[in-house]
Amino acid sequence: MEKIVSLQNAKVKKWTSLHHKKDRDQSHLFLAEGEHLIGEALAAACVEEIITDTVCPYESVPVYEVTPAIMKKISENVSPVHLIAVCKQKEAATDELKRVILLDDVQDPGNLGTLVRTAVSFSFDAVYCSLDTCDLYNEKAVRSTQGALFHIPVIRADLNDIILQLQNDDFTVIATSLEKSHTMAEIPTVNKMAFIFGNEGQGVHKQIQTMADDRLRIDMHGFESLNVAVAGGIVMHNYRG
């Protein structure tokens, strides 16, 4: 185990650069903090190296011991953490898909992470994020997935192209919408289904809605709409794979 004590060390600079999306995109790396996330990342063979300021229980990857000051600089967590993993962004394999979700301009990292976690929980096969959806590898989003991001393909792409590809592959594409929409009871379960969830304030863009094969709403009393992560959970549970 190599020990690092200088805040100016090249490794420390590399690790702290992963706080920025541009550097995460260029390196295809990101940080995961805490034992639970690291355990999930190790199980998925996504860990490149581990940083610690205490005893490390892992021996299968390179481990670097650092000072508490360095750990504080690297960590984005308010509470102190003692283990951080540098993780590889998972390559997306999208074979044999039957249930997928598409996220159109979702901006809150907590919502994004929760939707990814829910997709895994209800046996969905992939998550597609629009180019203007927030970054999955943001620290808050990573934490909100509770490790689910290591177990499902998450693809960032132009949703116009993805919708056409899915429809060509016999998917029924359904946008969530309050307008000209059907309830879940009115939309039957079919073999291949894709559900589009939209921006927290504006919902699914109109142009994306027009590309969908159908529109879905959740019946409720007293309110017009739900938080996107809550709505996603209800829909995914109803149409789970």
C-alpha positions as CSV (number, residue, x, y, z in Angstrom):
1,M,0.0,0.0,0.0
2,E,1.5,3.3,-1.1
3,K,1.4,6.2,1.2
4,I,0.7,9.8,0.0
5,V,1.2,12.8,2.3
6,S,1.4,15.8,0.0
7,L,-1.7,17.7,-1.3
8,Q,0.4,18.5,-4.4
9,N,0.9,14.9,-5.3
10,A,-0.1,14.1,-8.9
11,K,-2.4,11.4,-7.8
12,V,-4.3,13.8,-5.5
13,K,-4.7,16.3,-8.3
14,K,-6.1,13.6,-10.5
15,W,-8.5,12.4,-7.9
16,T,-9.8,16.0,-7.1
17,S,-10.2,16.7,-10.8
18,L,-12.9,14.0,-10.8
19,H,-15.2,16.6,-9.1
20,H,-15.6,18.1,-12.5
21,K,-17.8,16.6,-15.2
22,K,-15.3,17.6,-18.0
23,D,-12.6,15.5,-16.3
24,R,-14.9,12.6,-15.6
25,D,-15.9,12.5,-19.2
26,Q,-12.4,12.7,-20.5
27,S,-11.0,10.0,-18.1
28,H,-14.2,7.8,-18.0
29,L,-13.6,7.7,-14.2
30,F,-15.6,8.9,-11.2
31,L,-15.5,8.7,-7.4
32,A,-17.6,6.5,-5.1
33,E,-17.5,7.1,-1.4
34,G,-18.2,4.7,1.5
35,E,-18.1,0.9,2.0
36,H,-21.5,0.1,0.5
37,L,-20.9,1.8,-2.8
38,I,-17.4,0.4,-3.0
39,G,-18.6,-3.1,-2.3
40,E,-21.1,-2.8,-5.2
41,A,-18.4,-1.4,-7.5
42,L,-16.0,-4.2,-6.6
43,A,-18.6,-6.8,-7.3
44,A,-19.1,-5.3,-10.7
45,A,-15.3,-5.1,-11.4
46,C,-15.5,-1.3,-11.8
47,V,-12.9,-0.2,-9.2
48,E,-9.5,1.1,-10.5
49,E,-8.0,2.0,-7.1
50,I,-9.0,2.8,-3.5
51,I,-8.1,5.7,-1.3
52,T,-8.1,5.5,2.5
53,D,-6.9,7.2,5.6
54,T,-7.5,4.1,7.8
55,V,-7.3,0.3,7.5
56,C,-8.5,-0.9,4.2
57,P,-10.3,-4.3,4.0
58,Y,-9.8,-4.7,0.2
59,E,-6.7,-6.2,-1.4
60,S,-7.9,-7.0,-5.0
61,V,-7.1,-3.5,-6.3
62,P,-4.3,-0.9,-5.7
63,V,-4.8,0.9,-2.4
64,Y,-3.4,4.3,-1.5
65,E,-3.1,5.5,2.1
66,V,-3.5,9.3,2.5
67,T,-3.7,11.8,5.3
68,P,-7.0,13.0,6.7
69,A,-6.3,16.4,5.0
70,I,-6.0,14.8,1.6
71,M,-9.1,12.6,2.2
72,K,-11.1,15.8,3.1
73,K,-9.9,17.4,-0.1
74,I,-11.0,14.5,-2.3
75,S,-14.3,13.7,-0.6
76,E,-17.4,15.6,-1.5
77,N,-19.3,14.3,1.5
78,V,-20.2,16.6,4.3
79,S,-19.7,13.8,6.9
80,P,-16.1,12.3,7.1
81,V,-15.5,9.2,5.0
82,H,-12.6,6.9,5.2
83,L,-12.8,5.0,1.9
84,I,-13.1,6.4,-1.6
85,A,-12.9,4.3,-4.8
86,V,-11.9,5.6,-8.2
87,C,-14.3,3.8,-10.5
88,K,-14.5,3.1,-14.2
89,Q,-17.6,4.2,-15.9
90,K,-19.5,1.0,-16.9
91,E,-19.6,0.2,-20.6
92,A,-23.2,0.0,-21.8
93,A,-24.3,-3.4,-23.3
94,T,-27.9,-3.1,-24.6
95,D,-28.7,-6.6,-25.9
96,E,-32.1,-8.3,-25.4
97,L,-33.9,-5.3,-23.9
98,K,-37.5,-5.5,-22.9
99,R,-38.1,-2.7,-20.3
100,V,-36.3,0.6,-20.5
101,I,-36.8,4.2,-19.3
102,L,-35.9,7.4,-21.0
103,L,-35.1,10.5,-19.0
104,D,-35.8,13.8,-20.7
105,D,-34.0,16.8,-19.1
106,V,-34.1,15.5,-15.5
107,Q,-32.0,18.0,-13.6
108,D,-31.9,16.9,-10.0
109,P,-29.0,14.4,-9.3
110,G,-31.0,12.8,-6.5
111,N,-34.0,12.2,-8.8
112,L,-31.7,10.7,-11.4
113,G,-30.0,8.4,-8.9
114,T,-33.3,7.3,-7.5
115,L,-34.7,6.5,-10.9
116,V,-31.7,4.4,-11.7
117,R,-32.0,2.5,-8.4
118,T,-35.7,1.9,-9.0
119,A,-35.1,0.7,-12.5
120,V,-32.8,-2.0,-11.2
121,S,-35.2,-2.9,-8.4
122,F,-38.0,-3.6,-10.8
123,S,-35.9,-5.5,-13.4
124,F,-35.7,-2.8,-16.1
125,D,-32.9,-3.4,-18.6
126,A,-31.5,0.1,-19.4
127,V,-31.8,3.8,-18.7
128,Y,-31.4,6.3,-21.5
129,C,-30.6,9.9,-20.5
130,S,-31.0,12.9,-22.8
131,L,-28.0,15.0,-23.5
132,D,-29.4,17.8,-21.2
133,T,-30.1,15.4,-18.3
134,C,-27.8,15.9,-15.3
135,D,-24.6,13.9,-15.0
136,L,-25.0,10.4,-13.5
137,Y,-21.5,10.5,-12.1
138,N,-22.2,13.6,-10.0
139,E,-21.5,12.7,-6.4
140,K,-25.1,13.2,-5.3
141,A,-26.4,11.0,-8.2
142,V,-23.9,8.3,-7.5
143,R,-24.8,8.2,-3.8
144,S,-28.6,8.2,-4.6
145,T,-28.2,5.1,-6.8
146,Q,-27.0,3.1,-3.8
147,G,-24.8,1.2,-6.1
148,A,-27.4,0.4,-8.8
149,L,-25.5,2.3,-11.5
150,F,-23.0,-0.6,-11.4
151,H,-25.8,-3.1,-12.4
152,I,-27.6,-1.5,-15.3
153,P,-26.6,0.2,-18.6
154,V,-27.0,4.0,-18.4
155,I,-26.6,5.6,-21.8
156,R,-26.4,9.3,-22.6
157,A,-27.8,10.0,-26.1
158,D,-30.1,12.0,-28.2
159,L,-33.6,10.8,-27.3
160,N,-34.9,11.4,-30.8
161,D,-32.5,8.8,-32.1
162,I,-33.1,6.4,-29.2
163,I,-36.9,6.6,-29.7
164,L,-36.6,5.8,-33.4
165,Q,-34.2,2.9,-32.6
166,L,-36.6,1.4,-30.0
167,Q,-39.6,1.7,-32.3
168,N,-37.7,0.0,-35.1
169,D,-37.0,-2.8,-32.5
170,D,-40.7,-3.2,-31.8
171,F,-40.8,-1.3,-28.6
172,T,-44.0,0.5,-27.6
173,V,-42.7,4.0,-26.4
174,I,-44.9,5.7,-23.8
175,A,-44.4,9.3,-22.6
176,T,-45.7,10.4,-19.3
177,S,-48.1,13.4,-19.8
178,L,-51.2,15.0,-18.3
179,E,-52.5,15.9,-21.8
180,K,-54.4,13.5,-24.1
181,S,-53.2,10.6,-22.1
182,H,-54.4,7.2,-20.8
183,T,-54.3,5.7,-17.3
184,M,-52.1,2.7,-16.5
185,A,-55.3,0.6,-16.5
186,E,-55.9,1.6,-20.1
187,I,-52.4,0.8,-21.3
188,P,-51.8,-3.0,-21.5
189,T,-48.5,-4.6,-20.7
190,V,-46.7,-5.8,-23.9
191,N,-43.4,-7.5,-24.5
192,K,-41.2,-4.5,-25.1
193,M,-42.0,-1.2,-23.4
194,A,-40.1,2.1,-23.0
195,F,-41.3,4.9,-20.7
196,I,-40.3,8.5,-20.9
197,F,-40.1,10.7,-17.8
198,G,-39.5,14.4,-18.1
199,N,-38.1,17.5,-16.5
200,E,-39.1,18.3,-12.9
201,G,-40.8,21.5,-13.8
202,Q,-41.8,21.1,-17.5
203,G,-42.3,17.4,-17.9
204,V,-41.6,15.6,-21.2
205,H,-40.8,18.0,-24.1
206,K,-43.8,18.4,-26.5
207,Q,-41.6,17.3,-29.5
208,I,-40.6,14.1,-27.6
209,Q,-44.2,13.5,-26.7
210,T,-45.3,13.6,-30.4
211,M,-42.8,10.8,-31.2
212,A,-44.2,8.5,-28.5
213,D,-46.7,5.7,-29.4
214,D,-48.9,6.6,-26.4
215,R,-49.1,8.9,-23.4
216,L,-49.6,7.8,-19.8
217,R,-50.9,9.6,-16.7
218,I,-51.1,8.5,-13.1
219,D,-54.6,8.9,-11.5
220,M,-54.4,10.8,-8.2
221,H,-56.5,12.9,-5.9
222,G,-55.8,16.5,-4.9
223,F,-52.7,17.1,-7.0
224,E,-51.9,17.3,-10.7
225,S,-48.5,15.7,-10.6
226,L,-45.9,13.9,-8.6
227,N,-42.1,14.2,-8.2
228,V,-40.5,12.5,-11.2
229,A,-38.8,9.9,-9.1
230,V,-42.0,9.0,-7.3
231,A,-43.9,8.9,-10.6
232,G,-41.2,6.7,-12.1
233,G,-41.4,4.3,-9.2
234,I,-45.2,3.9,-9.6
235,V,-44.9,3.3,-13.4
236,M,-42.0,0.9,-13.2
237,H,-43.6,-1.1,-10.4
238,N,-46.8,-1.4,-12.5
239,Y,-44.9,-2.5,-15.7
240,R,-42.0,-4.2,-14.0
241,G,-40.0,-6.7,-16.0
